[in-house]
Amino acid sequence: MSDSAREIHLYHRWSSTAGQMLRMALSAKKLHWQDHPCALRDQETAFDLDYADLPVLVHANGEKQQATLSELAELDRLYPETLPMQQNIAEPEWAAFCQWRNSLTPLLERLIAPVLPAYDEISHDEEDMNFYRNECERRFQQSVEALANDRYGAYQQLESRGRLRELGKILARQRFYTGDLSLVDIILTADLHLLRLLDGVTIPLDLQYYFQRVADACNISLNDGMTQSL
């Protein structure tokens, strides 16, 4: 077996929140992996790996996974010698967090859709950008421009329903969700950090500092894959 076959391989798109979570978790655990960024319209790679879409993480033992919350939590079991990401999170608290996140996801996806063209894989090629525009209209029944125009009201809803200002204050006081870096911090940062790209929308400064704090703890840049550094 070749050395390459014994390594961890991550097939992902830069613009994918799920892919970002996997990259952050692997890096936080100081695991070495082969990164395989895929084109926006690449479906063959996922099919070849027996999945419908990316990201797909292939472990050195041949096991495969994606980035559902339960699969992310399994990384502690698969790599017990690495930094534990969930040991300080009680099961009821984890369940409540997952419920809170699920309640916000549809609104959050609409908010970040207009800023995803910051990623080169979407904006660099005209055909890719047209594909992305069509996908937005299919998923949200609105154009990218219309979604961008709705950002102010949508963000106010998200901030209110998610209690983002209160969350930011708690995270500023504790530094991380449990006091130490955990899976919740990775999920929150991957989910919410793109809000900082919304033109004319100011997210709580406490959250902006928190995103950078988590990125630094994971030793990863939140701007990887973007057309230009922010």
BALOBA-1460 file (C-alpha; in Angstrom, 3 decimals):
// residues 230
<rec num="1" residu="m" x="0.000" y="0.000" z="0.000"/>
<rec num="2" residu="s" x="1.350" y="3.437" z="-0.916"/>
<rec num="3" residu="d" x="1.975" y="6.143" z="1.687"/>
<rec num="4" residu="s" x="-0.770" y="8.214" z="0.046"/>
<rec num="5" residu="a" x="-3.311" y="5.443" z="0.602"/>
<rec num="6" residu="r" x="-2.557" y="5.423" z="4.350"/>
<rec num="7" residu="e" x="-3.294" y="9.136" z="4.745"/>
<rec num="8" residu="i" x="-6.485" y="11.002" z="5.532"/>
<rec num="9" residu="h" x="-8.045" y="12.554" z="2.434"/>
<rec num="10" residu="l" x="-10.591" y="15.372" z="2.435"/>
<rec num="11" residu="y" x="-12.590" y="16.092" z="-0.734"/>
<rec num="12" residu="h" x="-14.443" y="19.353" z="-0.372"/>
<rec num="13" residu="r" x="-15.390" y="22.745" z="-1.759"/>
<rec num="14" residu="w" x="-14.025" y="25.878" z="-0.134"/>
<rec num="15" residu="s" x="-17.479" y="27.474" z="-0.043"/>
<rec num="16" residu="s" x="-18.995" y="24.558" z="1.887"/>
<rec num="17" residu="t" x="-19.719" y="25.157" z="5.563"/>
<rec num="18" residu="a" x="-19.550" y="21.408" z="6.132"/>
<rec num="19" residu="g" x="-16.143" y="21.247" z="4.486"/>
<rec num="20" residu="q" x="-14.973" y="24.122" z="6.669"/>
<rec num="21" residu="m" x="-16.048" y="22.235" z="9.780"/>
<rec num="22" residu="l" x="-14.044" y="19.188" z="8.773"/>
<rec num="23" residu="r" x="-10.945" y="21.233" z="7.985"/>
<rec num="24" residu="m" x="-11.166" y="23.045" z="11.323"/>
<rec num="25" residu="a" x="-11.705" y="19.841" z="13.298"/>
<rec num="26" residu="l" x="-8.828" y="18.014" z="11.612"/>
<rec num="27" residu="s" x="-6.509" y="20.953" z="12.144"/>
<rec num="28" residu="a" x="-7.559" y="21.406" z="15.786"/>
<rec num="29" residu="k" x="-6.733" y="17.746" z="16.353"/>
<rec num="30" residu="k" x="-3.374" y="18.281" z="14.631"/>
<rec num="31" residu="l" x="-4.137" y="15.528" z="12.147"/>
<rec num="32" residu="h" x="-2.361" y="15.572" z="8.800"/>
<rec num="33" residu="w" x="-4.540" y="15.178" z="5.735"/>
<rec num="34" residu="q" x="-4.399" y="15.485" z="1.977"/>
<rec num="35" residu="d" x="-6.611" y="18.363" z="0.877"/>
<rec num="36" residu="h" x="-8.552" y="17.905" z="-2.366"/>
<rec num="37" residu="p" x="-10.519" y="21.072" z="-3.219"/>
<rec num="38" residu="c" x="-13.040" y="20.220" z="-5.929"/>
<rec num="39" residu="a" x="-14.690" y="22.340" z="-8.594"/>
<rec num="40" residu="l" x="-18.145" y="23.764" z="-7.953"/>
<rec num="41" residu="r" x="-19.823" y="21.543" z="-10.530"/>
<rec num="42" residu="d" x="-17.814" y="18.416" z="-9.770"/>
<rec num="43" residu="q" x="-20.272" y="15.621" z="-8.961"/>
<rec num="44" residu="e" x="-18.125" y="12.720" z="-10.138"/>
<rec num="45" residu="t" x="-15.785" y="12.826" z="-7.143"/>
<rec num="46" residu="a" x="-18.629" y="12.376" z="-4.655"/>
<rec num="47" residu="f" x="-20.198" y="9.602" z="-6.758"/>
<rec num="48" residu="d" x="-16.861" y="7.804" z="-6.988"/>
<rec num="49" residu="l" x="-16.701" y="7.901" z="-3.183"/>
<rec num="50" residu="d" x="-20.266" y="6.501" z="-2.935"/>
<rec num="51" residu="y" x="-21.843" y="9.756" z="-1.781"/>
<rec num="52" residu="a" x="-24.312" y="12.110" z="-3.419"/>
<rec num="53" residu="d" x="-22.311" y="15.251" z="-2.676"/>
<rec num="54" residu="l" x="-19.226" y="16.639" z="-0.987"/>
<rec num="55" residu="p" x="-17.554" y="16.963" z="1.437"/>
<rec num="56" residu="v" x="-16.291" y="13.442" z="1.997"/>
<rec num="57" residu="l" x="-13.560" y="12.564" z="4.475"/>
<rec num="58" residu="v" x="-11.707" y="9.311" z="3.846"/>
<rec num="59" residu="h" x="-9.837" y="8.023" z="6.866"/>
<rec num="60" residu="a" x="-6.554" y="6.146" z="6.713"/>
<rec num="61" residu="n" x="-8.368" y="2.903" z="7.610"/>
<rec num="62" residu="g" x="-10.733" y="3.325" z="4.659"/>
<rec num="63" residu="e" x="-13.745" y="4.524" z="6.631"/>
<rec num="64" residu="k" x="-15.614" y="7.423" z="5.055"/>
<rec num="65" residu="q" x="-17.804" y="10.130" z="6.489"/>
<rec num="66" residu="q" x="-19.335" y="13.486" z="5.764"/>
<rec num="67" residu="a" x="-19.934" y="16.325" z="8.206"/>
<rec num="68" residu="t" x="-23.259" y="15.771" z="9.917"/>
<rec num="69" residu="l" x="-23.051" y="16.794" z="13.551"/>
<rec num="70" residu="s" x="-23.104" y="13.180" z="14.699"/>
<rec num="71" residu="e" x="-20.286" y="12.306" z="12.294"/>
<rec num="72" residu="l" x="-18.198" y="15.245" z="13.489"/>
<rec num="73" residu="a" x="-18.642" y="14.028" z="17.059"/>
<rec num="74" residu="e" x="-17.329" y="10.604" z="15.997"/>
<rec num="75" residu="l" x="-13.880" y="12.062" z="15.290"/>
<rec num="76" residu="d" x="-13.094" y="11.779" z="18.998"/>
<rec num="77" residu="r" x="-13.701" y="8.032" z="18.841"/>
<rec num="78" residu="l" x="-11.730" y="7.577" z="15.636"/>
<rec num="79" residu="y" x="-8.745" y="9.560" z="16.937"/>
<rec num="80" residu="p" x="-8.692" y="9.048" z="20.726"/>
<rec num="81" residu="e" x="-5.104" y="10.298" z="21.093"/>
<rec num="82" residu="t" x="-5.966" y="13.740" z="19.725"/>
<rec num="83" residu="l" x="-7.558" y="16.802" z="21.321"/>
<rec num="84" residu="p" x="-11.059" y="15.772" z="22.483"/>
<rec num="85" residu="m" x="-13.729" y="18.015" z="21.007"/>
<rec num="86" residu="q" x="-16.823" y="16.944" z="22.926"/>
<rec num="87" residu="q" x="-15.855" y="15.716" z="26.361"/>
<rec num="88" residu="n" x="-17.048" y="18.878" z="28.139"/>
<rec num="89" residu="i" x="-20.465" y="18.978" z="26.458"/>
<rec num="90" residu="a" x="-23.270" y="17.176" z="28.285"/>
<rec num="91" residu="e" x="-25.741" y="15.273" z="26.121"/>
<rec num="92" residu="p" x="-28.756" y="17.519" z="26.960"/>
<rec num="93" residu="e" x="-26.699" y="20.622" z="26.199"/>
<rec num="94" residu="w" x="-25.529" y="19.130" z="22.885"/>
<rec num="95" residu="a" x="-29.118" y="18.248" z="21.950"/>
<rec num="96" residu="a" x="-30.284" y="21.787" z="22.787"/>
<rec num="97" residu="f" x="-27.468" y="23.292" z="20.733"/>
<rec num="98" residu="c" x="-28.337" y="21.110" z="17.731"/>
<rec num="99" residu="q" x="-32.003" y="22.115" z="18.005"/>
<rec num="100" residu="w" x="-31.062" y="25.814" z="18.220"/>
<rec num="101" residu="r" x="-28.814" y="25.475" z="15.163"/>
<rec num="102" residu="n" x="-31.441" y="23.620" z="13.135"/>
<rec num="103" residu="s" x="-33.986" y="26.353" z="13.845"/>
<rec num="104" residu="l" x="-31.651" y="28.997" z="12.386"/>
<rec num="105" residu="t" x="-30.185" y="27.103" z="9.421"/>
<rec num="106" residu="p" x="-32.794" y="28.003" z="6.737"/>
<rec num="107" residu="l" x="-32.505" y="31.728" z="7.505"/>
<rec num="108" residu="l" x="-28.718" y="31.571" z="7.759"/>
<rec num="109" residu="e" x="-28.379" y="29.819" z="4.398"/>
<rec num="110" residu="r" x="-30.383" y="32.581" z="2.719"/>
<rec num="111" residu="l" x="-28.189" y="35.217" z="4.357"/>
<rec num="112" residu="i" x="-24.842" y="33.782" z="3.326"/>
<rec num="113" residu="a" x="-25.883" y="32.810" z="-0.218"/>
<rec num="114" residu="p" x="-25.117" y="36.293" z="-1.672"/>
<rec num="115" residu="v" x="-21.591" y="36.356" z="-0.189"/>
<rec num="116" residu="l" x="-20.452" y="32.885" z="-1.292"/>
<rec num="117" residu="p" x="-19.183" y="34.297" z="-4.619"/>
<rec num="118" residu="a" x="-16.295" y="35.604" z="-2.507"/>
<rec num="119" residu="y" x="-14.925" y="32.109" z="-3.124"/>
<rec num="120" residu="d" x="-12.901" y="31.738" z="-6.271"/>
<rec num="121" residu="e" x="-14.536" y="28.414" z="-7.155"/>
<rec num="122" residu="i" x="-17.817" y="30.281" z="-7.719"/>
<rec num="123" residu="s" x="-16.812" y="33.657" z="-9.126"/>
<rec num="124" residu="h" x="-13.688" y="32.895" z="-11.176"/>
<rec num="125" residu="d" x="-15.474" y="31.215" z="-14.084"/>
<rec num="126" residu="e" x="-18.571" y="32.696" z="-15.733"/>
<rec num="127" residu="e" x="-20.168" y="29.287" z="-16.213"/>
<rec num="128" residu="d" x="-19.671" y="28.461" z="-12.529"/>
<rec num="129" residu="m" x="-21.199" y="31.785" z="-11.521"/>
<rec num="130" residu="n" x="-24.193" y="31.195" z="-13.774"/>
<rec num="131" residu="f" x="-24.572" y="27.715" z="-12.310"/>
<rec num="132" residu="y" x="-24.517" y="29.207" z="-8.812"/>
<rec num="133" residu="r" x="-27.105" y="31.834" z="-9.741"/>
<rec num="134" residu="n" x="-29.414" y="29.111" z="-11.053"/>
<rec num="135" residu="e" x="-28.909" y="27.055" z="-7.902"/>
<rec num="136" residu="c" x="-29.876" y="30.029" z="-5.728"/>
<rec num="137" residu="e" x="-33.052" y="30.566" z="-7.711"/>
<rec num="138" residu="r" x="-33.877" y="26.859" z="-7.479"/>
<rec num="139" residu="r" x="-33.244" y="26.620" z="-3.724"/>
<rec num="140" residu="f" x="-34.561" y="29.981" z="-2.536"/>
<rec num="141" residu="q" x="-36.864" y="31.077" z="-5.383"/>
<rec num="142" residu="q" x="-34.917" y="34.334" z="-5.420"/>
<rec num="143" residu="s" x="-31.956" y="35.685" z="-7.342"/>
<rec num="144" residu="v" x="-28.598" y="36.346" z="-5.695"/>
<rec num="145" residu="e" x="-29.319" y="40.080" z="-5.984"/>
<rec num="146" residu="a" x="-32.737" y="39.753" z="-4.350"/>
<rec num="147" residu="l" x="-31.262" y="37.745" z="-1.488"/>
<rec num="148" residu="a" x="-28.613" y="40.435" z="-1.018"/>
<rec num="149" residu="n" x="-31.288" y="43.128" z="-0.923"/>
<rec num="150" residu="d" x="-33.112" y="41.226" z="1.829"/>
<rec num="151" residu="r" x="-30.014" y="40.979" z="4.028"/>
<rec num="152" residu="y" x="-30.904" y="43.730" z="6.510"/>
<rec num="153" residu="g" x="-34.271" y="42.335" z="7.545"/>
<rec num="154" residu="a" x="-33.035" y="38.753" z="7.411"/>
<rec num="155" residu="y" x="-30.066" y="39.548" z="9.629"/>
<rec num="156" residu="q" x="-32.255" y="41.314" z="12.177"/>
<rec num="157" residu="q" x="-34.397" y="38.170" z="12.338"/>
<rec num="158" residu="l" x="-31.347" y="35.971" z="12.776"/>
<rec num="159" residu="e" x="-29.832" y="38.202" z="15.447"/>
<rec num="160" residu="s" x="-33.107" y="38.257" z="17.379"/>
<rec num="161" residu="r" x="-34.015" y="34.579" z="17.050"/>
<rec num="162" residu="g" x="-30.451" y="33.417" z="17.655"/>
<rec num="163" residu="r" x="-29.807" y="35.981" z="20.430"/>
<rec num="164" residu="l" x="-26.461" y="36.677" z="18.797"/>
<rec num="165" residu="r" x="-25.588" y="39.687" z="20.931"/>
<rec num="166" residu="e" x="-26.120" y="37.730" z="24.131"/>
<rec num="167" residu="l" x="-24.171" y="34.822" z="22.653"/>
<rec num="168" residu="g" x="-21.286" y="37.130" z="21.754"/>
<rec num="169" residu="k" x="-21.088" y="38.462" z="25.325"/>
<rec num="170" residu="i" x="-20.998" y="34.948" z="26.768"/>
<rec num="171" residu="l" x="-18.275" y="33.888" z="24.346"/>
<rec num="172" residu="a" x="-16.244" y="37.014" z="25.102"/>
<rec num="173" residu="r" x="-16.386" y="36.190" z="28.804"/>
<rec num="174" residu="q" x="-15.632" y="32.467" z="28.442"/>
<rec num="175" residu="r" x="-13.411" y="32.738" z="25.328"/>
<rec num="176" residu="f" x="-14.858" y="29.446" z="24.048"/>
<rec num="177" residu="y" x="-18.283" y="27.855" z="24.430"/>
<rec num="178" residu="t" x="-17.221" y="25.536" z="27.264"/>
<rec num="179" residu="g" x="-14.143" y="27.507" z="28.264"/>
<rec num="180" residu="d" x="-11.957" y="25.290" z="26.077"/>
<rec num="181" residu="l" x="-12.059" y="24.750" z="22.332"/>
<rec num="182" residu="s" x="-14.832" y="22.299" z="21.462"/>
<rec num="183" residu="l" x="-16.872" y="21.067" z="18.545"/>
<rec num="184" residu="v" x="-19.511" y="23.706" z="19.283"/>
<rec num="185" residu="d" x="-16.947" y="26.454" z="18.647"/>
<rec num="186" residu="i" x="-16.032" y="24.925" z="15.286"/>
<rec num="187" residu="i" x="-19.677" y="24.635" z="14.250"/>
<rec num="188" residu="l" x="-20.558" y="28.159" z="15.368"/>
<rec num="189" residu="t" x="-17.583" y="29.667" z="13.566"/>
<rec num="190" residu="a" x="-18.077" y="27.708" z="10.344"/>
<rec num="191" residu="d" x="-21.789" y="28.575" z="10.349"/>
<rec num="192" residu="l" x="-21.624" y="32.246" z="11.235"/>
<rec num="193" residu="h" x="-18.284" y="33.718" z="10.159"/>
<rec num="194" residu="l" x="-19.468" y="34.565" z="6.630"/>
<rec num="195" residu="l" x="-21.940" y="37.041" z="8.109"/>
<rec num="196" residu="r" x="-18.937" y="39.390" z="8.383"/>
<rec num="197" residu="l" x="-19.003" y="39.697" z="4.568"/>
<rec num="198" residu="l" x="-22.539" y="41.095" z="4.413"/>
<rec num="199" residu="d" x="-22.258" y="44.611" z="3.051"/>
<rec num="200" residu="g" x="-23.646" y="47.198" z="5.447"/>
<rec num="201" residu="v" x="-24.429" y="44.653" z="8.183"/>
<rec num="202" residu="t" x="-22.473" y="44.922" z="11.416"/>
<rec num="203" residu="i" x="-22.326" y="41.772" z="13.483"/>
<rec num="204" residu="p" x="-21.413" y="42.008" z="17.184"/>
<rec num="205" residu="l" x="-17.737" y="42.769" z="17.665"/>
<rec num="206" residu="d" x="-17.567" y="40.068" z="20.326"/>
<rec num="207" residu="l" x="-18.501" y="37.489" z="17.677"/>
<rec num="208" residu="q" x="-15.938" y="38.808" z="15.207"/>
<rec num="209" residu="y" x="-13.181" y="38.457" z="17.801"/>
<rec num="210" residu="y" x="-14.517" y="35.012" z="18.685"/>
<rec num="211" residu="f" x="-14.341" y="33.782" z="15.086"/>
<rec num="212" residu="q" x="-10.691" y="34.791" z="14.877"/>
<rec num="213" residu="r" x="-9.963" y="33.257" z="18.272"/>
<rec num="214" residu="v" x="-11.401" y="29.920" z="17.154"/>
<rec num="215" residu="a" x="-9.588" y="30.079" z="13.815"/>
<rec num="216" residu="d" x="-6.302" y="30.756" z="15.618"/>
<rec num="217" residu="a" x="-6.920" y="27.861" z="18.017"/>
<rec num="218" residu="c" x="-7.543" y="25.601" z="15.018"/>
<rec num="219" residu="n" x="-4.496" y="27.036" z="13.232"/>
<rec num="220" residu="i" x="-6.519" y="27.690" z="10.093"/>
<rec num="221" residu="s" x="-7.524" y="30.719" z="8.011"/>
<rec num="222" residu="l" x="-11.199" y="31.480" z="7.549"/>
<rec num="223" residu="n" x="-10.343" y="33.143" z="4.227"/>
<rec num="224" residu="d" x="-8.893" y="30.078" z="2.502"/>
<rec num="225" residu="g" x="-10.302" y="29.689" z="-0.985"/>
<rec num="226" residu="m" x="-11.478" y="33.274" z="-1.262"/>
<rec num="227" residu="t" x="-10.616" y="35.406" z="-4.267"/>
<rec num="228" residu="q" x="-8.731" y="37.883" z="-2.110"/>
<rec num="229" residu="s" x="-7.720" y="38.053" z="1.506"/>
<rec num="230" residu="l" x="-10.088" y="39.992" z="3.738"/>
